[in-house]
Amino acid sequence: MSVLSEFKAFAVKGNVVDMAVGIIIGAAFGKIVSSFVGDVIMPPLGLLIGGVDFSDLAITLRAANGPAPAVVLAYGKFIQTVVDFIIVAFAIFMGVKAINRLKREEAKAPSVPPAPSPQETLLTEIRDLLKEQNNKPAAPLPVNPDRLV
């Protein structure tokens, strides 16, 4: 098997394709969550704490000096990232919880076995008749007194 054919077999396996789709959807979901946090959650939260915008929170360790940029400890961006993570983790938790609930409900649902085929029904009847015959006591053999010696 050539390297190209091995790679083709690997690349088109269901698991690899599923993983690629999951990564792409995950990246898109990450953008949605970032926008949700940055544009919907953080402004009211900043307003509640006095109109502070988290992304601008920083401590200047050394001011800009000529062409050298300022050294800044941007803890607001860190807070923003932590809030993003918490929301993403909570969303994933809720998704997994919903999936697990569906699996539990599916497992609880009584599974009805399919009706037996006509051949299976016939074979079951034959088996039961044979069992019934084997369980009956054997009839005594008739004895002919003239044949006794």
C-alpha positions as semicolon CSV with decimal commas, in nm:
position;residue;x (nm);y (nm);z (nm)
1;M;0,000;0,000;0,000
2;S;0,150;0,333;-0,104
3;V;0,178;0,629;0,126
4;L;-0,077;0,820;-0,080
5;S;-0,338;0,544;-0,057
6;E;-0,270;0,505;0,318
7;F;-0,318;0,879;0,366
8;K;-0,640;0,869;0,163
9;A;-0,774;0,582;0,376
10;F;-0,683;0,776;0,693
11;A;-0,821;1,110;0,576
12;V;-1,161;0,980;0,474
13;K;-1,223;0,773;0,786
14;G;-1,541;0,876;0,962
15;N;-1,363;0,974;1,284
16;V;-1,124;1,213;1,111
17;V;-1,402;1,380;0,914
18;D;-1,620;1,405;1,226
19;M;-1,332;1,558;1,419
20;A;-1,267;1,813;1,145
21;V;-1,634;1,912;1,138
22;G;-1,631;1,942;1,518
23;I;-1,325;2,168;1,511
24;I;-1,476;2,395;1,246
25;I;-1,807;2,421;1,431
26;G;-1,620;2,472;1,757
27;A;-1,424;2,762;1,610
28;A;-1,744;2,922;1,481
29;F;-1,912;2,864;1,818
30;G;-1,612;3,025;1,989
31;K;-1,661;3,338;1,779
32;I;-2,031;3,346;1,868
33;V;-1,955;3,311;2,239
34;S;-1,684;3,577;2,223
35;S;-1,927;3,817;2,058
36;F;-2,199;3,727;2,310
37;V;-1,968;3,789;2,602
38;G;-1,804;4,101;2,460
39;D;-2,114;4,264;2,315
40;V;-2,399;4,142;2,538
41;I;-2,269;4,030;2,878
42;M;-1,977;4,261;2,948
43;P;-2,137;4,604;2,882
44;P;-2,413;4,558;3,145
45;L;-2,164;4,398;3,382
46;G;-1,929;4,693;3,334
47;L;-2,221;4,928;3,394
48;L;-2,308;4,748;3,718
49;I;-1,958;4,799;3,851
50;G;-1,953;5,169;3,765
51;G;-1,921;5,192;3,389
52;V;-1,584;5,016;3,378
53;D;-1,493;4,846;3,052
54;F;-1,300;4,530;3,144
55;S;-1,092;4,522;2,828
56;D;-0,944;4,860;2,914
57;L;-0,847;4,767;3,270
58;A;-0,471;4,765;3,299
59;I;-0,186;4,867;3,522
60;T;0,097;5,056;3,356
61;L;0,424;4,919;3,490
62;R;0,641;5,151;3,283
63;A;0,524;5,440;3,071
64;A;0,613;5,465;2,706
65;N;0,956;5,613;2,663
66;G;1,031;5,739;2,313
67;P;1,002;5,454;2,062
68;A;0,971;5,192;2,341
69;P;0,609;5,101;2,409
70;A;0,461;5,109;2,757
71;V;0,479;4,797;2,968
72;V;0,120;4,722;3,068
73;L;-0,036;4,453;3,285
74;A;-0,371;4,411;3,102
75;Y;-0,570;4,227;3,368
76;G;-0,899;4,342;3,210
77;K;-0,833;4,129;2,903
78;F;-0,761;3,838;3,138
79;I;-1,093;3,893;3,318
80;Q;-1,264;3,901;2,979
81;T;-1,098;3,573;2,879
82;V;-1,196;3,408;3,209
83;V;-1,559;3,516;3,162
84;D;-1,548;3,381;2,804
85;F;-1,416;3,050;2,934
86;I;-1,681;3,023;3,205
87;I;-1,961;3,089;2,956
88;V;-1,819;2,840;2,704
89;A;-1,771;2,578;2,976
90;F;-2,127;2,632;3,100
91;A;-2,268;2,607;2,746
92;I;-2,078;2,282;2,687
93;F;-2,193;2,150;3,027
94;M;-2,556;2,224;2,942
95;G;-2,518;2,057;2,600
96;V;-2,362;1,743;2,747
97;K;-2,627;1,737;3,020
98;A;-2,905;1,752;2,757
99;I;-2,744;1,476;2,552
100;N;-2,704;1,256;2,861
101;R;-3,071;1,313;2,953
102;L;-3,176;1,207;2,602
103;K;-2,960;0,894;2,628
104;R;-3,114;0,808;2,968
105;E;-3,466;0,853;2,829
106;E;-3,376;0,636;2,533
107;A;-3,238;0,367;2,764
108;K;-3,553;0,379;2,982
109;A;-3,785;0,335;2,685
110;P;-3,892;-0,031;2,674
111;S;-3,764;-0,195;2,364
112;V;-4,027;-0,410;2,198
113;P;-3,877;-0,713;2,033
114;P;-3,984;-0,764;1,674
115;A;-4,257;-1,018;1,608
116;P;-4,118;-1,361;1,523
117;S;-4,117;-1,466;1,161
118;P;-4,351;-1,747;1,049
119;Q;-4,055;-1,989;1,040
120;E;-3,960;-1,900;1,397
121;T;-4,320;-1,950;1,511
122;L;-4,335;-2,292;1,342
123;L;-4,001;-2,399;1,488
124;T;-4,112;-2,287;1,835
125;E;-4,428;-2,498;1,806
126;I;-4,228;-2,801;1,692
127;R;-3,986;-2,755;1,981
128;D;-4,271;-2,733;2,232
129;L;-4,437;-3,048;2,090
130;L;-4,111;-3,240;2,111
131;K;-4,061;-3,132;2,472
132;E;-4,415;-3,239;2,553
133;Q;-4,359;-3,582;2,396
134;N;-4,030;-3,634;2,581
135;N;-4,186;-3,543;2,915
136;K;-4,472;-3,799;2,888
137;P;-4,408;-4,129;3,065
138;A;-4,353;-4,413;2,825
139;A;-4,657;-4,637;2,776
140;P;-4,603;-4,989;2,908
141;L;-4,539;-5,248;2,644
142;P;-4,816;-5,498;2,602
143;V;-4,728;-5,836;2,745
144;N;-4,846;-6,153;2,570
145;P;-4,866;-6,434;2,828
146;D;-4,847;-6,703;2,555
147;R;-4,503;-6,590;2,455
148;L;-4,356;-6,613;2,803
149;V;-4,130;-6,907;2,845
